[in-house]
Amino acid sequence: MNLLAPPAPSPPMPPQPMVVNCIAYRKDGSRIGDVTLDAISDVLAQPDTFVWVGLHEPDEYLLLKLQEEFGLHDLAIEDAHSAHQRTKIETYGDSLFLVVQTAQLIDSHLAFGETHIFFGPRYLVTVRHGASLSYAPARRTCEHTPKLLANGPSYALYGVLDFIVDNLLPIVRDFREELQQLEQDIFAETFKRSTVHRLYDMQRDLMTLRLAVAPLQDIISQLVRLHPSLIPDELRAYFRDVHDHVFRVNESIGAMREMLAAAITVNLSLVSFGQNEVMKKLAGWAAMLAAPTLLTSWYGMNFQHMPELGKPWAYPAMITVMILVVGGIYLGLKRAKWF
């Protein structure tokens, strides 16, 4: 079998839901075609070829098969199978193992996943777990630039990392647009508990997202500065570009978290202000009611020798005094803007 010959039509691969794709490439960046997992070793036996494999939540048997084909490290295989790993980069001989956190906005809720990447001189294997978009667009982009793909799996790694980072910024932008919509509820006169709940949920999601993005800066920085045997100098500028994007995403998340914290504070302050206004009005009405209550309680006592009781003008005079006192209190509170 001549793997470097022009690709001929081949029968479709049997359905393997966990194997998204397994494609071989030539040194010049051109695509040889789809290959089976069993044929990977045959492809690597040919000079100037490399393989790009994409997996989605593979089982242990499939990972062991890849370990056999690529000679992957036991610890890396164990991490890829168990998932729930922190963002990191590990060196195993002449290969790297990366764990990158991914995120998707599903029905206004942020779902997190992770991608495990096995990267060697002649292979790139991506293992997706949880919420993560397919890397088919990144693959197509790389295949449309065969001159850069001729650098081997390092350019494919750049394509995957760039795709992951570029999908994080729209999430922050969607949060910002949702916050703008919530501003009407924040400044509304009627308090909505659901608004505070949503603001808190957004702040919590962004905190988790920042914990996933921040370590990615160190990983990209290592790829920019280190591993000369895997990352050619002509591609380091591309990884620096990814690093700049990660930095921008991290800064946007930080700014968005500050905006959400301010929105929560403003909302609670407005609620407190509204409650104070209500209390001021209640206190004002209580003061106006207290004056006639005091006068009527004074004259309601069982005294027989109060000089005003026997006068015919006593009752109208008392009513007039009550009206003047209550009116004076009302005007004073009105001037103080309690009403």
PAMITOR-860013 format. One record per residue: residue number from 1; x, y, z of N, C-alpha, C in turn. Coordinates in pm, whole numbers. Example, Ala and Ser with C-alpha at 12.3 -4.5 7.8 and 13.67 -1.06 7.14 Angstrom:
2
1  1319  -569  780  1230  -450  780  1320  -330  780
2  1285  -225  708  1367  -106  714  1290  3  787
This chain:
339
1  85  -121  0  0  0  0  88  124  0
2  70  210  -100  149  333  -109  67  447  -50
3  103  486  72  25  590  141  50  727  85
4  157  745  7  187  877  -47  128  897  -185
5  61  797  -238  -3  811  -369  -128  896  -355
6  -179  953  -467  -302  1032  -459  -414  951  -398
7  -492  1010  -311  -597  936  -242  -701  883  -339
8  -736  757  -323  -839  697  -406  -966  683  -323
9  -1080  681  -390  -1204  663  -315  -1199  536  -233
10  -1233  549  -109  -1229  434  -19  -1365  414  43
11  -1397  292  77  -1527  266  140  -1536  340  273
12  -1655  381  309  -1671  455  435  -1629  369  553
13  -1572  439  654  -1530  370  775  -1652  323  852
14  -1641  211  921  -1753  166  1002  -1785  268  1109
15  -1911  279  1146  -1949  381  1245  -1881  357  1378
16  -1811  459  1427  -1747  457  1558  -1776  591  1625
17  -1884  599  1704  -1924  729  1760  -1813  799  1837
18  -1724  722  1899  -1619  783  1978  -1504  835  1892
19  -1490  783  1772  -1386  828  1680  -1450  927  1583
20  -1424  1055  1605  -1482  1158  1518  -1414  1156  1382
21  -1283  1150  1382  -1209  1139  1256  -1068  1091  1285
22  -1007  1033  1182  -869  987  1189  -812  1004  1048
23  -730  1107  1029  -688  1149  896  -536  1156  891
24  -480  1113  781  -336  1117  759  -303  1229  662
25  -184  1290  683  -138  1401  600  6  1375  556
26  41  1438  445  179  1433  397  261  1547  457
27  389  1541  432  479  1644  483  447  1780  425
28  398  1785  299  368  1912  236  234  1970  280
29  166  1907  374  39  1957  426  -82  1907  352
30  -64  1829  245  -178  1778  170  -238  1658  244
31  -364  1637  220  -437  1531  291  -426  1400  216
32  -387  1294  287  -385  1160  228  -525  1102  229
33  -592  1110  342  -728  1060  353  -754  997  488
34  -878  950  505  -916  884  630  -846  749  641
35  -806  717  762  -744  587  788  -810  527  911
36  -801  397  922  -853  329  1041  -748  336  1152
37  -794  310  1272  -701  312  1385  -592  206  1369
38  -630  92  1313  -531  -14  1293  -425  23  1190
39  -459  117  1099  -365  156  992  -274  270  1034
40  -289  322  1157  -207  435  1198  -59  398  1196
41  -28  281  1249  113  240  1252  169  226  1111
42  86  184  1014  132  174  876  160  312  819
43  76  410  854  99  547  807  228  601  864
44  249  582  995  369  635  1058  495  564  1012
45  478  443  956  594  372  903  647  438  776
46  560  514  709  602  586  589  670  717  632
47  774  759  563  840  886  600  755  1007  564
48  776  1113  639  715  1243  609  563  1237  609
49  506  1174  708  360  1172  725  328  1200  871
50  207  1243  897  158  1255  1035  9  1232  1038
51  -43  1205  1156  -183  1167  1173  -250  1261  1272
52  -374  1296  1240  -456  1381  1328  -581  1302  1363
53  -597  1272  1491  -710  1192  1538  -797  1277  1630
54  -927  1269  1609  -1022  1337  1697  -1115  1238  1763
55  -1122  1241  1895  -1206  1149  1972  -1304  1227  2058
56  -1416  1162  2088  -1516  1223  2177  -1555  1122  2283
57  -1514  1149  2407  -1544  1065  2523  -1517  917  2493
58  -1392  885  2462  -1359  745  2429  -1358  657  2554
59  -1375  528  2532  -1367  434  2642  -1222  391  2663
60  -1201  309  2763  -1065  268  2798  -1001  186  2687
61  -1080  101  2622  -1025  16  2516  -971  102  2402
62  -1045  205  2363  -1002  290  2252  -874  366  2289
63  -865  415  2411  -744  486  2454  -623  392  2456
64  -645  270  2499  -535  173  2499  -491  142  2356
65  -587  143  2263  -551  122  2123  -464  236  2071
66  -499  358  2107  -417  473  2066  -281  469  2134
67  -279  427  2258  -150  416  2327  -59  318  2255
68  -117  211  2206  -38  112  2133  12  168  2001
69  -71  247  1932  -33  298  1801  70  410  1812
70  55  498  1911  142  616  1921  248  604  2030
71  239  502  2115  334  491  2224  313  597  2330
72  188  622  2367  156  726  2464  188  680  2606
73  212  776  2693  251  746  2831  131  697  2911
74  156  604  3005  48  548  3086  -26  654  3167
75  47  749  3227  -16  852  3310  -106  943  3226
76  -62  975  3106  -143  1059  3018  -271  987  2978
77  -260  858  2949  -379  779  2914  -475  772  3032
78  -421  757  3152  -505  752  3271  -580  883  3291
79  -511  996  3271  -577  1127  3284  -684  1145  3179
80  -655  1104  3057  -751  1122  2948  -876  1037  2969
81  -861  924  3035  -976  838  3057  -1062  887  3174
82  -998  932  3281  -1073  975  3399  -1135  1113  3383
83  -1075  1198  3297  -1123  1336  3278  -1120  1411  3411
84  -1192  1523  3417  -1196  1608  3537  -1055  1643  3582
85  -974  1688  3487  -837  1728  3517  -828  1881  3516
86  -730  1933  3587  -705  2076  3583  -632  2112  3454
87  -639  2237  3416  -566  2284  3299  -416  2272  3323
88  -346  2202  3234  -204  2177  3257  -137  2136  3128
89  -4  2130  3133  78  2077  3024  186  1990  3086
90  199  1868  3033  297  1772  3083  387  1728  2969
91  514  1706  2999  610  1658  2901  642  1512  2927
92  627  1431  2826  660  1289  2833  754  1256  2716
93  883  1258  2744  981  1231  2639  978  1338  2532
94  953  1298  2407  947  1393  2297  804  1432  2264
95  711  1412  2357  571  1445  2333  516  1528  2448
96  402  1590  2423  335  1674  2523  194  1623  2545
97  147  1645  2666  7  1616  2700  -53  1741  2761
98  -158  1792  2699  -222  1916  2743  -365  1889  2784
99  -409  1958  2886  -549  1958  2928  -598  2102  2921
100  -702  2125  2842  -756  2260  2822  -905  2257  2855
101  -950  2351  2936  -1091  2362  2969  -1167  2430  2855
102  -1286  2379  2826  -1371  2437  2723  -1504  2479  2785
103  -1578  2561  2713  -1706  2611  2766  -1802  2634  2651
104  -1931  2616  2681  -2037  2644  2586  -2152  2709  2660
105  -2216  2805  2594  -2333  2871  2651  -2458  2801  2597
106  -2526  2728  2683  -2643  2649  2643  -2763  2700  2721
107  -2860  2758  2647  -2983  2810  2710  -2950  2906  2823
108  -2859  3000  2796  -2819  3104  2891  -2746  3050  3013
109  -2706  2924  3008  -2630  2865  3118  -2498  2814  3063
110  -2394  2834  3139  -2259  2799  3096  -2229  2655  3136
111  -2195  2575  3034  -2156  2436  3057  -2008  2421  3025
112  -1939  2345  3108  -1794  2331  3094  -1758  2190  3053
113  -1649  2180  2979  -1593  2053  2938  -1442  2064  2938
114  -1378  1967  2881  -1232  1973  2872  -1185  1892  2751
115  -1071  1933  2699  -1009  1864  2587  -870  1821  2626
116  -841  1694  2606  -708  1639  2631  -638  1626  2496
117  -516  1674  2490  -442  1678  2363  -310  1602  2380
118  -292  1502  2296  -164  1432  2285  -93  1487  2162
119  25  1541  2183  96  1611  2076  238  1556  2065
120  269  1502  1948  401  1449  1924  455  1495  1790
121  576  1455  1755  636  1501  1629  555  1462  1506
122  478  1351  1516  407  1305  1396  260  1273  1424
123  207  1327  1530  66  1300  1557  7  1410  1644
124  -123  1424  1633  -202  1509  1722  -332  1435  1750
125  -360  1415  1877  -482  1345  1918  -558  1437  2013
126  -682  1467  1979  -767  1549  2066  -878  1461  2122
127  -898  1469  2253  -999  1390  2323  -1092  1487  2392
128  -1216  1492  2347  -1314  1587  2403  -1401  1518  2508
129  -1423  1591  2618  -1513  1547  2724  -1607  1662  2757
130  -1734  1630  2778  -1828  1732  2822  -1861  1833  2714
131  -1894  1955  2758  -1936  2061  2666  -1818  2108  2583
132  -1821  2078  2456  -1713  2118  2366  -1763  2109  2223
133  -1727  2208  2144  -1763  2207  2002  -1669  2116  1925
134  -1718  2067  1813  -1634  1985  1726  -1521  2069  1669
135  -1406  2005  1651  -1291  2076  1595  -1281  2061  1444
136  -1392  2019  1381  -1395  2009  1235  -1367  2144  1167
137  -1422  2258  1218  -1387  2386  1155  -1238  2418  1164
138  -1175  2384  1277  -1031  2408  1290  -954  2321  1191
139  -999  2199  1172  -932  2110  1076  -945  2165  934
140  -1065  2211  899  -1085  2266  763  -997  2388  741
141  -988  2474  844  -903  2592  832  -758  2554  808
142  -711  2455  880  -572  2410  862  -552  2350  724
143  -649  2273  677  -635  2209  546  -640  2311  433
144  -702  2426  456  -705  2530  353  -574  2607  344
145  -485  2585  439  -352  2648  435  -245  2539  442
146  -232  2458  334  -136  2346  338  8  2391  356
147  39  2514  316  176  2562  334  213  2567  482
148  117  2608  567  142  2611  711  124  2473  773
149  31  2395  719  11  2260  771  132  2172  742
150  216  2215  647  340  2142  620  434  2142  740
151  406  2230  839  486  2229  962  451  2111  1052
152  348  2035  1013  315  1915  1086  213  1936  1196
153  209  1849  1295  107  1857  1400  113  1986  1481
154  226  2056  1479  235  2181  1556  135  2284  1504
155  117  2291  1372  18  2386  1319  -123  2339  1349
156  -144  2207  1348  -275  2154  1387  -305  2187  1533
157  -203  2178  1619  -221  2215  1759  -259  2363  1770
158  -191  2447  1695  -227  2589  1694  -372  2608  1652
159  -414  2536  1547  -552  2550  1500  -653  2513  1607
160  -627  2406  1682  -720  2363  1786  -724  2464  1900
161  -608  2508  1946  -603  2604  2057  -666  2737  2017
162  -640  2781  1896  -699  2906  1849  -851  2894  1841
163  -899  2778  1797  -1044  2755  1789  -1107  2759  1928
164  -1041  2696  2026  -1094  2694  2163  -1102  2834  2220
165  -995  2911  2203  -991  3046  2261  -1089  3138  2191
166  -1099  3128  2059  -1189  3216  1986  -1335  3191  2021
167  -1368  3073  2071  -1505  3044  2110  -1536  3088  2253
168  -1436  3138  2324  -1460  3187  2460  -1507  3332  2461
169  -1453  3412  2370  -1488  3554  2369  -1636  3580  2340
170  -1700  3507  2247  -1845  3528  2229  -1927  3499  2354
171  -1878  3409  2440  -1950  3381  2564  -1953  3505  2652
172  -1838  3571  2666  -1833  3695  2745  -1920  3802  2681
173  -1917  3808  2548  -2000  3908  2479  -2149  3882  2502
174  -2191  3755  2502  -2331  3722  2528  -2369  3760  2671
175  -2279  3739  2766  -2306  3780  2904  -2323  3932  2911
176  -2240  4006  2837  -2249  4152  2839  -2383  4197  2781
177  -2427  4134  2674  -2556  4171  2614  -2671  4137  2708
178  -2662  4024  2777  -2766  3989  2873  -2770  4087  2989
179  -2652  4134  3032  -2647  4232  3140  -2713  4362  3097
180  -2694  4403  2973  -2759  4523  2923  -2911  4508  2924
181  -2960  4387  2895  -3103  4364  2901  -3155  4364  3045
182  -3071  4318  3137  -3112  4314  3277  -3109  4451  3344
183  -3044  4547  3280  -3036  4680  3340  -3173  4741  3361
184  -3268  4709  3273  -3404  4762  3291  -3465  4709  3420
185  -3440  4582  3451  -3491  4525  3576  -3414  4577  3696
186  -3283  4605  3676  -3201  4654  3787  -3251  4789  3835
187  -3286  4878  3740  -3327  5013  3776  -3479  5028  3783
188  -3551  4918  3775  -3697  4925  3786  -3737  4955  3930
189  -3853  5016  3945  -3901  5051  4079  -3944  4926  4156
190  -3986  4823  4084  -4030  4700  4149  -3912  4604  4161
191  -3889  4554  4280  -3779  4462  4304  -3815  4324  4250
192  -3719  4265  4173  -3736  4129  4120  -3624  4041  4175
193  -3663  3944  4255  -3564  3854  4312  -3493  3774  4203
194  -3563  3742  4095  -3503  3665  3986  -3387  3740  3922
195  -3392  3872  3922  -3283  3951  3863  -3154  3932  3942
196  -3164  3938  4074  -3046  3918  4159  -2993  3777  4143
197  -3083  3679  4135  -3042  3540  4117  -2963  3525  3986
198  -3013  3586  3878  -2946  3573  3749  -2811  3642  3751
199  -2804  3759  3813  -2675  3828  3824  -2574  3745  3902
200  -2619  3682  4008  -2528  3598  4087  -2482  3476  4006
201  -2576  3415  3933  -2539  3299  3851  -2438  3337  3744
202  -2456  3454  3683  -2362  3499  3582  -2224  3524  3642
203  -2221  3584  3760  -2093  3610  3825  -2023  3480  3863
204  -2100  3381  3909  -2041  3251  3944  -1987  3182  3819
205  -2062  3186  3708  -2015  3123  3584  -1887  3189  3534
206  -1882  3322  3542  -1763  3392  3494  -1643  3363  3584
207  -1667  3345  3712  -1556  3310  3801  -1499  3173  3763
208  -1588  3077  3736  -1544  2945  3693  -1473  2953  3559
209  -1526  3036  3469  -1462  3052  3338  -1323  3112  3351
210  -1308  3207  3442  -1175  3267  3459  -1076  3167  3516
211  -1122  3080  3605  -1034  2977  3658  -989  2881  3549
212  -1071  2867  3445  -1033  2780  3333  -942  2852  3235
213  -961  2983  3218  -887  3058  3116  -750  3101  3166
214  -742  3144  3291  -616  3200  3342  -497  3105  3327
215  -510  2975  3363  -393  2886  3346  -355  2865  3200
216  -451  2889  3109  -421  2869  2968  -314  2967  2919
217  -304  3083  2983  -199  3178  2945  -60  3118  2967
218  -42  3049  3078  88  2988  3107  119  2876  3007
219  17  2800  2970  39  2690  2875  82  2745  2740
220  11  2846  2690  47  2904  2560  184  2970  2569
221  214  3032  2682  345  3094  2699  456  2990  2689
222  433  2872  2747  534  2766  2735  552  2723  2590
223  442  2713  2517  452  2672  2377  524  2779  2294
224  514  2904  2334  582  3011  2263  732  3008  2289
225  771  2977  2415  911  2990  2454  990  2859  2450
226  920  2747  2476  991  2621  2496  961  2520  2385
227  1009  2398  2404  984  2284  2316  1024  2311  2171
228  1150  2344  2147  1195  2373  2009  1186  2253  1917
229  1193  2132  1971  1185  2014  1885  1044  1989  1833
230  944  2050  1899  805  2029  1859  743  2152  1793
231  783  2270  1836  727  2395  1784  834  2465  1701
232  822  2468  1568  921  2539  1486  913  2689  1507
233  1022  2757  1483  1029  2901  1506  927  2977  1423
234  901  2931  1300  808  3005  1214  664  3001  1264
235  633  2911  1359  497  2904  1413  482  2973  1548
236  592  3016  1607  583  3077  1740  502  3206  1737
237  508  3278  1626  428  3400  1614  278  3367  1620
238  239  3253  1566  98  3213  1570  55  3180  1713
239  141  3112  1787  108  3082  1926  107  3209  2011
240  192  3307  1976  186  3436  2047  52  3504  2022
241  0  3488  1900  -131  3546  1870  -240  3481  1955
242  -232  3349  1972  -327  3281  2060  -312  3331  2204
243  -188  3352  2246  -164  3404  2381  -228  3541  2398
244  -218  3626  2298  -282  3758  2304  -433  3745  2315
245  -490  3649  2241  -635  3628  2248  -676  3580  2387
246  -597  3490  2445  -628  3442  2580  -621  3557  2680
247  -521  3641  2665  -508  3756  2755  -629  3848  2742
248  -674  3869  2618  -790  3956  2598  -916  3895  2658
249  -933  3764  2641  -1049  3697  2700  -1044  3708  2852
250  -927  3688  2910  -912  3696  3055  -944  3837  3105
251  -896  3938  3034  -926  4076  3073  -1074  4106  3058
252  -1137  4054  2953  -1281  4076  2933  -1362  4011  3044
253  -1319  3892  3086  -1389  3823  3195  -1376  3904  3324
254  -1255  3955  3351  -1235  4036  3470  -1321  4161  3470
255  -1326  4230  3354  -1409  4351  3345  -1556  4317  3361
256  -1597  4204  3303  -1738  4165  3312  -1775  4130  3455
257  -1685  4065  3527  -1712  4033  3667  -1728  4159  3750
258  -1645  4261  3724  -1658  4387  3796  -1792  4454  3764
259  -1834  4448  3637  -1963  4506  3600  -2077  4434  3671
260  -2068  4301  3680  -2173  4225  3748  -2175  4256  3897
261  -2057  4266  3957  -2052  4301  4100  -2113  4439  4123
262  -2082  4534  4034  -2140  4667  4047  -2291  4663  4027
263  -2337  4580  3931  -2481  4570  3906  -2553  4514  4028
264  -2496  4412  4090  -2557  4354  4210  -2562  4458  4322
265  -2451  4533  4340  -2446  4635  4444  -2549  4745  4419
266  -2558  4789  4294  -2655  4894  4258  -2796  4845  4282
267  -2823  4721  4241  -2958  4667  4258  -2996  4662  4406
268  -2906  4611  4489  -2935  4604  4632  -2946  4743  4695
269  -2864  4837  4646  -2872  4974  4698  -3005  5038  4662
270  -3051  5013  4539  -3180  5069  4499  -3294  5007  4579
271  -3282  4877  4608  -3384  4812  4691  -3385  4874  4830
272  -3266  4893  4889  -3258  4955  5021  -3311  5097  5018
273  -3278  5171  4910  -3328  5308  4897  -3479  5309  4890
274  -3536  5215  4813  -3682  5208  4803  -3746  5177  4936
275  -3685  5085  5010  -3738  5052  5142  -3729  5172  5237
276  -3620  5248  5228  -3608  5369  5312  -3715  5470  5276
277  -3744  5484  5147  -3849  5577  5107  -3984  5536  5164
278  -4012  5406  5160  -4138  5358  5215  -4144  5382  5366
279  -4031  5356  5435  -4027  5379  5580  -4045  5526  5614
280  -3986  5614  5531  -4003  5758  5556  -4150  5799  5543
281  -4218  5746  5442  -4359  5780  5425  -4443  5726  5540
282  -4411  5602  5580  -4486  5545  5693  -4461  5625  5821
283  -4336  5666  5842  -4305  5747  5960  -4376  5881  5954
284  -4385  5941  5834  -4455  6069  5819  -4603  6057  5851
285  -4667  5951  5797  -4809  5932  5828  -4829  5902  5977
286  -4735  5828  6035  -4746  5800  6179  -4735  5929  6260
287  -4649  6024  6219  -4636  6151  6290  -4764  6233  6279
288  -4824  6232  6159  -4948  6309  6143  -5063  6248  6223
289  -5062  6117  6234  -5166  6053  6314  -5141  6066  6463
290  -5013  6083  6500  -4981  6092  6642  -5034  6220  6705
291  -5033  6332  6629  -5078  6460  6685  -5224  6458  6726
292  -5319  6423  6638  -5460  6419  6684  -5483  6310  6789
293  -5405  6202  6779  -5421  6096  6880  -5385  6149  7018
294  -5276  6229  7024  -5235  6286  7151  -5343  6380  7207
295  -5398  6466  7120  -5499  6562  7166  -5628  6493  7209
296  -5672  6397  7128  -5797  6329  7164  -5781  6244  7289
297  -5662  6186  7304  -5641  6107  7426  -5636  6198  7549
298  -5584  6321  7530  -5579  6415  7642  -5719  6453  7686
299  -5805  6486  7587  -5942  6525  7621  -6034  6407  7641
300  -5986  6291  7618  -6069  6173  7643  -6059  6123  7785
301  -5972  6185  7865  -5960  6143  8004  -6080  6192  8086
302  -6111  6119  8191  -6232  6146  8270  -6207  6255  8374
303  -6176  6378  8327  -6164  6494  8415  -6294  6573  8412
304  -6335  6622  8525  -6458  6703  8530  -6430  6852  8531
305  -6312  6897  8567  -6283  7039  8584  -6182  7089  8481
306  -6197  7049  8356  -6114  7105  8248  -6187  7228  8197
307  -6122  7346  8198  -6192  7471  8169  -6256  7475  8031
308  -6199  7404  7932  -6253  7415  7797  -6378  7331  7776
309  -6406  7236  7867  -6516  7143  7841  -6652  7212  7843
310  -6662  7313  7919  -6791  7379  7930  -6814  7490  7829
311  -6720  7518  7745  -6733  7626  7648  -6796  7575  7519
312  -6884  7652  7456  -6947  7607  7331  -6850  7605  7213
313  -6742  7683  7221  -6646  7687  7109  -6531  7586  7124
314  -6535  7509  7237  -6423  7419  7266  -6405  7311  7157
315  -6516  7250  7115  -6505  7141  7016  -6455  7193  6882
316  -6518  7300  6825  -6464  7352  6697  -6319  7398  6710
317  -6283  7456  6825  -6145  7501  6843  -6049  7382  6841
318  -6090  7273  6906  -6003  7154  6909  -5986  7096  6769
319  -6094  7091  6690  -6085  7041  6552  -5991  7128  6470
320  -6002  7259  6489  -5916  7351  6415  -5770  7333  6451
321  -5744  7317  6580  -5606  7295  6625  -5550  7166  6565
322  -5632  7063  6563  -5587  6936  6503  -5551  6953  6356
323  -5638  7023  6282  -5613  7043  6138  -5486  7123  6117
324  -5466  7228  6200  -5346  7311  6184  -5219  7232  6216
325  -5224  7151  6323  -5106  7072  6362  -5073  6969  6254
326  -5176  6896  6210  -5152  6793  6106  -5106  6857  5977
327  -5169  6971  5941  -5126  7041  5819  -4984  7091  5829
328  -4945  7141  5948  -4808  7188  5965  -4708  7074  5952
329  -4743  6961  6013  -4654  6845  6001  -4642  6801  5856
330  -4754  6799  5784  -4752  6757  5643  -4666  6851  5560
331  -4684  6983  5579  -4605  7079  5501  -4456  7066  5533
332  -4424  7042  5661  -4283  7025  5698  -4221  6901  5632
333  -4296  6790  5633  -4246  6669  5571  -4241  6681  5419
334  -4336  6753  5364  -4336  6776  5219  -4215  6857  5178
335  -4182  6960  5259  -4064  7041  5230  -3937  6957  5245
336  -3937  6859  5336  -3822  6771  5353  -3821  6657  5252
337  -3921  6657  5160  -3931  6557  5052  -3951  6417  5107
338  -4030  6408  5213  -4067  6276  5261  -4191  6226  5190
339  -4260  6314  5121  -4379  6276  5044  -4360  6319  4900
